[in-house]
């Protein structure tokens, strides 16, 4: 199921990468890491209806740039949005 969803959301994720992560030169908003960052959707794409506009899913308020480790930690509850907000405010 995970692989099927990966294909289902590929266009949306690719579009988000183009918008927010030009040439993968961003900065992780949780750690400041600059070598590699990923586009992370705060509200998971699977939570949107199949008819939700791509512009809504990829709205800047739903996007974070995170290192792969921080992205995984957020997805698995080891990092919170509050943690990331505190880092951004520094």
Secondary structure, 3 states (H helix, E strand, C coil): CHHHHHHHCHHHHHHHHHHHCHHHCCCCCCCCCCCCCEEEECCCHHHCCCCCCHHHHCCHHHEEEECHHHHHHHHCCCCCHHHHHHHHHC
